[in-house]
């Protein structure tokens, strides 16, 4: 089984990676199931105005994270920390500060761990050269020290800083190569241009290419990139139709799967269409067998509704569809979200985004999506002055299992309600761990939702001082699941952050929890 996270650009707050959980006080446990075992690391002091922003990666003996420092005006990477996988003790903390190049302070772009070293990518705009330049610098994992000077790896010609283009960095499926996708400055009526440079783990250039497609820049956007083990590039692009080509009550956009093979210089396109249905979300992965698995949701009414799910398997060498299918949500499934009357009318769901597609050994796939949206409420005083509160809503999870012939095997709904204000959903969303026969969802929940008579359509808000960390263990075979309370934040006085987590191996995951001015890690064995 291959587990690949879907990179969704539609939301501003989506998951870092995989896994999180906690401890004891188990309820509703299947007596035939193996109880997850947790080991806590030591309690550590959290430096003032800092927080762990994410986990960079791990090797055989250690794991690494980046710590951010918050100031009144910004948030920036401050330090790299190394911890022992065995004891979860801190091995070193190394201040991280990007150097200057020709008097310009470099801006952080991304960070990866490859080939036993950390690679930090950054960029700067040089007005005297009309260029935006990307750099990479190596960090020694033994002591966190910077190795040498920043190395230039790519550049964009740009007349203005505010329209200087951007860089994207994508790691290949086998984690041996990094693709730099260069997005040139926006030109509304010019054809879409994009450039690629493929680097090996030592940051040496394998190949580079500049391409152009017959679409106007204003109508074209790329939502997903993948790089296979041979270095072939795949991208999922949405194309807005010209005004004269749009039809009433029909999609005004289309999706294309685009591939580029530098060995043959071949650029191929394959349209993805569901007829008159609106594709409301879509993602894809490269399977272990070398095909492309494409999954998503569709609507009969708009670009953001969900009336059902679709899947297709594509031969990536021939650009041919091997299997394709769609499935409307059943009335029974919809009644888990709404009244029977609304479900009978097949009212649609909204605001779901695909987070993961898991390819199965038999050629099928499992798709995981979560409802996410932000609503703003502005309150004005009679004497003047207004305050806007932003509410971050991370709610139900939908899981779809798809057979190799593109038919739907099962669809399941994990009920969840998480609402918080002005915090970006700090303790919200979920972590995801794939074990041999289970899909494991870990998140913070309201203890009232654990009662046997709790109504899944009316779940209580799971974010607050009384929240419990739960794990939902779902069978891959049939989608049946049970929910277990792992520990109470009120009793333990520690709170997990599901977005900051990582799967360490097939049966272990790492999670992060905070306790006022302190924090600690935990490793769970399934």
C-alpha positions in Angstrom: 0.0 0.0 0.0 1.3 3.5 -0.8 0.2 6.5 1.2 0.5 9.9 -0.6 -0.7 13.2 0.8 -2.7 15.3 -1.7 -1.4 18.9 -2.0 -4.6 21.0 -1.9 -4.0 24.7 -2.8 -7.6 25.8 -2.3 -7.3 26.3 1.5 -4.9 28.3 3.5 -4.6 25.9 6.4 -4.1 22.3 5.3 -2.4 19.4 6.9 1.4 19.1 7.4 1.5 15.4 7.3 0.4 12.2 9.0 -0.4 11.1 12.7 -1.0 12.2 16.2 -2.4 10.7 19.3 -2.3 10.1 23.0 -3.1 7.9 26.0 -5.3 5.7 28.2 -8.8 5.9 29.6 -10.0 3.7 26.7 -13.7 3.3 26.1 -15.7 1.4 23.5 -12.7 -0.8 22.7 -13.1 -3.8 20.4 -11.9 -6.7 22.5 -10.5 -8.4 19.4 -8.5 -5.3 18.4 -4.9 -4.6 19.5 -4.8 -1.6 21.8 -2.4 1.1 20.6 0.5 1.6 23.0 1.8 5.0 23.7 5.2 6.1 25.0 5.7 9.7 26.2 8.8 11.7 25.8 10.1 14.0 28.6 8.3 17.3 29.3 10.3 20.2 27.8 10.2 24.0 28.2 8.7 25.9 25.3 10.7 29.1 24.6 8.7 32.3 24.8 6.8 33.4 21.7 7.9 30.2 19.8 6.1 27.1 18.6 7.0 24.0 16.6 5.8 24.8 13.1 6.2 21.3 11.6 8.2 18.1 11.4 10.9 18.1 8.7 11.4 14.4 8.6 13.2 11.5 10.2 16.0 9.0 9.8 16.8 5.7 11.5 17.7 7.2 14.9 16.3 10.8 15.0 13.5 13.1 13.9 13.8 16.8 13.1 11.5 19.8 13.4 11.6 23.5 12.7 10.6 26.1 15.4 9.1 29.4 14.5 9.3 32.6 16.5 6.4 35.0 16.4 6.8 38.8 16.4 4.2 41.5 16.1 4.7 41.8 12.4 5.7 38.3 11.2 6.4 34.6 11.9 9.7 33.2 10.8 11.8 30.1 11.1 14.0 30.4 14.1 15.7 27.1 14.9 16.1 23.5 13.8 15.8 20.9 16.5 16.8 17.2 16.6 15.3 14.6 18.9 16.0 11.0 19.6 13.4 8.6 18.2 14.1 6.2 21.0 13.7 8.5 24.0 12.2 11.7 22.3 14.8 13.7 24.2 16.3 16.9 22.6 19.7 16.2 21.0 20.4 19.8 19.9 18.7 23.0 19.0 20.4 25.1 16.4 19.5 28.7 15.7 18.4 29.0 12.1 19.0 32.3 10.3 19.2 32.6 6.5 22.3 34.6 5.4 22.4 37.6 3.1 23.4 37.4 -0.5 24.7 40.7 -2.0 23.1 42.6 0.8 19.7 41.0 0.4 18.2 38.9 3.2 17.0 35.6 1.8 13.3 34.6 2.3 12.5 31.1 3.5 10.7 28.9 0.9 10.8 25.2 2.0 12.8 22.5 3.8 13.3 18.8 3.2 15.5 16.0 4.5 17.1 13.9 1.8 20.1 11.7 1.7 21.0 12.3 5.3 21.0 16.1 5.2 18.5 18.9 5.4 18.0 21.1 2.4 16.7 24.6 2.9 15.4 26.5 -0.1 15.1 30.3 -0.1 14.8 33.2 -2.5 15.4 36.9 -3.0 14.4 39.6 -5.5 17.3 41.7 -6.9 15.9 44.9 -8.4 19.3 45.8 -10.0 19.2 42.6 -12.0 15.5 42.4 -12.5 15.6 38.8 -11.2 14.2 36.6 -8.5 16.7 34.0 -7.6 16.2 30.7 -5.7 18.9 29.2 -3.5 19.6 26.0 -1.6 21.8 25.4 1.4 22.6 22.2 3.1 22.4 21.6 6.9 24.4 18.9 8.5 22.0 16.7 10.5 24.8 15.7 13.0 25.0 19.2 14.6 22.6 21.5 12.7 25.4 23.6 11.1 25.1 25.2 7.8 27.4 23.8 5.1 29.0 26.4 2.9 27.2 29.3 1.2 23.8 29.4 -0.4 23.9 27.9 -3.9 21.9 29.4 -6.7 19.6 26.8 -8.3 17.1 28.8 -10.4 16.1 32.3 -11.4 13.1 34.2 -12.8 13.4 37.3 -14.9 11.0 39.9 -13.4 10.7 43.7 -13.9 8.8 44.3 -10.6 9.1 42.7 -7.2 5.3 42.6 -6.7 5.0 40.5 -9.9 8.2 38.5 -9.6 6.7 35.0 -10.0 7.3 32.1 -7.6 9.0 28.8 -7.0 7.5 25.5 -6.0 9.5 22.5 -4.7 8.2 18.9 -5.1 9.9 15.8 -3.9 9.8 12.7 -6.2 7.9 9.6 -5.2 11.1 7.8 -4.1 12.5 10.9 -2.3 15.7 10.9 -4.3 15.0 14.0 -6.4 13.5 17.5 -6.1 11.7 19.3 -8.8 11.8 23.1 -8.9 8.7 24.4 -10.8 9.2 28.0 -11.8 6.1 30.1 -12.2 7.0 33.1 -14.3 5.5 36.6 -13.7 1.8 36.8 -14.4 0.8 38.1 -17.9 -2.9 38.2 -18.3 -3.1 37.7 -22.1 0.1 35.8 -22.7 0.2 32.0 -23.1 0.9 30.0 -20.0 4.7 29.4 -19.5 6.3 27.2 -16.9 9.8 25.9 -16.4 11.2 22.9 -14.5 14.6 22.0 -13.1 15.1 18.5 -11.6 17.8 18.2 -8.9 19.3 15.1 -7.3 19.6 14.7 -3.5 23.0 16.5 -3.7 21.3 19.5 -5.4 23.0 18.8 -8.8 20.9 19.5 -11.9 19.7 16.4 -13.7 17.8 18.4 -16.4 15.9 21.6 -17.0 13.2 22.6 -19.5 11.0 25.6 -20.4 7.6 24.9 -21.8 4.6 26.8 -23.2 0.9 25.8 -23.4 -1.8 27.4 -25.6 -3.8 28.7 -22.7 -4.0 32.3 -21.5 -2.2 32.9 -18.2 -5.4 34.4 -16.7 -7.4 31.1 -17.4 -4.8 28.5 -16.3 -3.8 27.2 -12.9 -2.0 24.1 -11.6 -3.3 22.5 -8.4 -1.2 19.3 -8.1 2.3 18.2 -9.0 3.8 14.7 -8.9 7.3 13.4 -10.0 7.7 9.7 -10.6 10.9 7.7 -9.8 12.2 8.2 -13.4 11.9 12.0 -13.1 8.8 12.3 -15.3 6.6 15.3 -14.2 2.8 15.2 -13.9 0.5 18.1 -13.2 -3.2 18.6 -12.7 -4.3 21.8 -14.4 -7.7 23.7 -14.4 -8.5 25.7 -17.5 -11.2 28.4 -17.5 -13.1 28.6 -20.7 -13.2 31.8 -22.7 -16.4 33.8 -22.2 -17.7 33.0 -25.7 -17.3 29.3 -25.0 -19.2 29.2 -21.7 -22.7 27.7 -21.6 -25.4 28.4 -19.0 -25.8 25.8 -16.3 -22.7 24.0 -17.5 -19.1 24.0 -16.1 -17.1 27.1 -17.2 -13.8 25.3 -16.6 -12.2 22.0 -17.4 -9.4 19.9 -15.9 -6.4 18.5 -17.8 -3.8 15.9 -16.8 -0.5 17.1 -18.2 2.7 15.1 -18.3 6.3 16.0 -19.4 9.0 13.4 -20.1 12.4 15.2 -20.5 14.0 12.0 -21.9 11.8 12.2 -25.0 10.9 16.0 -24.7 7.2 14.9 -24.9 4.5 17.1 -23.5 1.1 15.4 -23.3 -2.4 16.4 -22.3 -5.4 14.4 -21.3 -8.7 16.1 -20.6 -10.7 14.9 -17.5 -14.4 15.3 -18.1 -17.6 14.2 -16.5 -19.9 15.6 -19.2 -22.2 18.2 -17.8 -21.3 17.5 -14.2 -19.2 20.0 -12.2 -15.9 18.7 -10.8 -15.8 20.3 -7.4 -12.6 18.8 -6.2 -10.0 16.5 -7.7 -6.6 15.0 -6.9 -4.3 12.2 -8.2 -1.4 9.9 -7.2 1.1 7.7 -9.1 0.5 4.1 -8.0 3.1 1.5 -7.3 2.2 -0.2 -10.5 3.0 2.9 -12.5 -0.5 4.1 -13.3 -2.3 7.3 -12.3 -5.2 7.1 -9.9 -7.5 10.2 -10.2 -10.2 10.7 -7.7 -12.6 13.5 -6.8 -16.1 14.8 -6.2 -18.7 16.2 -8.5 -21.8 18.4 -8.3 -24.9 18.8 -10.5 -25.3 22.5 -9.7 -22.0 24.3 -8.9 -18.3 24.2 -8.6 -18.3 23.8 -4.8 -21.1 21.3 -4.1 -20.8 17.5 -3.7 -23.5 15.2 -5.2 -21.2 12.1 -5.6 -17.7 10.8 -6.2 -15.7 9.7 -9.3 -12.6 7.8 -10.0 -10.4 6.9 -13.0 -7.3 4.8 -13.5 -5.0 6.0 -16.3 -2.1 4.3 -18.1 0.5 7.0 -17.6 2.7 5.9 -20.6 -0.2 5.7 -23.1 -2.4 8.4 -21.6 -5.3 6.0 -21.9 -8.1 5.6 -19.4 -8.1 2.0 -18.0 -11.3 2.3 -15.9 -13.7 5.1 -15.0 -16.8 5.4 -12.9 -19.1 7.8 -10.9 -21.3 7.2 -7.9 -24.1 9.5 -6.6 -24.3 9.7 -2.8 -27.2 7.5 -1.7 -30.2 8.8 0.3 -29.1 6.7 3.3 -25.6 8.3 3.2 -27.0 11.8 2.9 -29.3 11.3 5.9 -26.1 11.1 8.1 -25.6 14.8 7.3 -29.1 16.2 6.9 -32.8 15.5 7.4 -34.5 12.7 5.6 -36.6 15.2 3.7 -33.5 17.0 2.3 -31.8 13.7 1.6 -34.8 12.5 -0.4 -34.3 15.6 -2.6 -30.6 14.8 -2.9 -29.4 18.1 -1.5 -25.7 18.5 -2.0 -22.8 18.7 0.5 -20.4 21.6 0.5 -16.8 22.7 1.3 -15.1 19.3 1.2 -11.4 19.1 0.1 -9.5 16.0 -0.7 -6.5 15.5 1.7 -5.3 12.0 0.8 -5.5 9.3 -1.9 -4.2 5.9 -0.8 -3.5 3.5 -3.7 -4.3 -0.1 -3.0 -2.2 -3.2 -4.0 -5.1 -4.5 -6.2 -5.3 -1.3 -8.3 -8.1 0.4 -6.3 -7.8 3.4 -4.1 -9.1 5.1 -0.9 -9.9 8.8 -0.9 -10.1 10.9 2.3 -11.7 14.4 2.4 -12.6 16.9 5.2 -15.0 19.7 5.3 -13.2 23.0 5.9 -14.4 26.6 5.6 -13.8 30.0 7.3 -16.7 32.4 8.1 -16.2 35.9 9.2 -18.5 37.8 11.6 -18.2 41.6 11.9 -19.6 43.4 14.9 -19.9 47.1 14.9 -20.5 49.3 18.0 -23.1 52.1 18.0 -20.4 54.7 18.8 -18.2 53.5 16.0 -15.5 50.8 15.5 -16.0 47.3 14.1 -14.4 44.0 15.1 -14.2 41.0 12.8 -14.0 37.5 14.2 -12.8 34.6 11.9 -14.2 31.2 12.7 -12.3 28.2 11.5 -14.5 25.2 10.8 -13.0 21.7 10.5 -15.8 19.3 10.3 -16.9 15.8 9.0 -14.6 13.4 7.2 -15.7 11.4 4.2 -13.9 8.2 3.2 -14.4 6.5 -0.2 -13.1 3.1 -1.1 -12.9 2.4 -4.9 -12.5 -0.9 -6.6 -10.0 -1.5 -9.5 -12.8 -1.3 -12.0 -13.6 2.3 -10.7 -16.8 1.2 -8.9 -17.3 2.3 -5.4 -16.8 -0.4 -2.7 -18.0 1.7 0.2 -18.5 5.2 1.4 -18.2 6.2 5.1 -18.7 9.3 7.1 -16.7 10.1 10.3 -18.8 12.8 12.2 -16.8 15.6 13.6 -17.3 19.3 14.6 -14.4 21.6 15.3 -14.9 25.4 15.5 -12.4 27.9 16.9 -12.0 31.7 16.5 -9.0 33.7 15.3 -6.5 30.9 15.8 -6.2 29.2 12.3 -7.7 26.1 13.8 -4.7 25.5 16.1 -6.0 22.3 17.7 -8.4 21.4 14.9 -8.4 19.0 11.9 -7.0 15.4 12.2 -4.0 13.3 11.7 -4.0 10.2 9.5 -2.1 7.0 10.0 -2.3 4.0 7.7 -1.5 0.6 9.3 -1.7 -2.9 7.8 -5.5 -3.2 7.8 -6.7 0.1 9.3 -7.2 3.8 8.5 -6.6 5.7 11.7 -8.0 9.2 12.3 -6.8 11.1 15.3 -8.4 14.3 16.4 -9.7 16.4 19.4 -13.4 15.7 20.3 -16.1 16.7 22.8 -16.5 13.9 25.4 -20.3 14.2 24.9 -19.9 12.8 21.4 -18.6 9.5 23.0 -21.9 8.7 24.7 -23.8 5.7 23.2 -26.8 7.8 22.5 -25.0 10.7 20.9 -26.5 11.9 17.6 -23.9 11.8 14.8 -25.8 14.5 12.9 -25.5 16.9 15.9 -21.9 16.5 17.1 -20.8 18.9 19.8 -17.8 21.2 19.2 -14.7 19.3 19.9 -12.4 22.3 20.6 -12.1 23.5 24.2 -10.6 22.8 27.6 -12.6 19.7 28.1 -11.7 18.1 24.8 -10.5 14.5 24.5 -8.1 13.1 22.0 -9.7 10.2 20.1 -8.7 7.7 17.5 -11.1 6.3 14.9 -9.9 3.0 13.6 -11.5 2.1 10.3 -11.3 -1.3 8.6 -9.9 -1.0 5.1 -11.9 -4.0 4.1 -15.4 -2.7 4.8 -15.1 0.8 6.3 -16.6 -0.1 9.6 -15.0 1.7 12.5 -14.9 2.3 16.2 -14.0 5.4 18.1 -11.8 5.3 21.2 -11.1 8.1 23.7 -7.3 8.2 24.2 -7.1 10.8 27.0 -8.8 13.9 28.5 -7.2 17.3 28.1 -8.9 18.4 31.3 -7.4 15.6 33.3 -4.0 15.4 31.7 -3.8 19.2 31.1 -2.1 18.7 27.8 -3.4 19.4 24.3 -2.5 17.7 21.0 -2.0 19.5 17.7 -3.1 17.1 15.0 -1.6 19.1 12.2 1.9 18.7 13.6 2.6 14.9 13.4 4.4 12.3 11.3 4.2 8.6 10.6 7.5 7.0 11.5 7.0 3.5 10.2 4.3 1.1 9.2 3.1 0.8 12.8 4.4 3.9 14.5 3.5 7.5 14.5 4.8 10.6 16.3 2.7 13.4 17.7 3.2 16.8 19.5 1.3 18.1 22.5 1.6 21.4 24.5 1.0 22.2 28.1 1.0 25.9 28.7 4.7 26.8 28.6 5.8 23.2 28.1 5.5 20.5 25.4 6.3 16.9 24.8 6.2 14.3 22.1 4.7 10.9 22.1 5.2 7.8 19.9 2.3 5.4 19.4 2.7 1.8 18.3 -0.4 0.3 16.7 
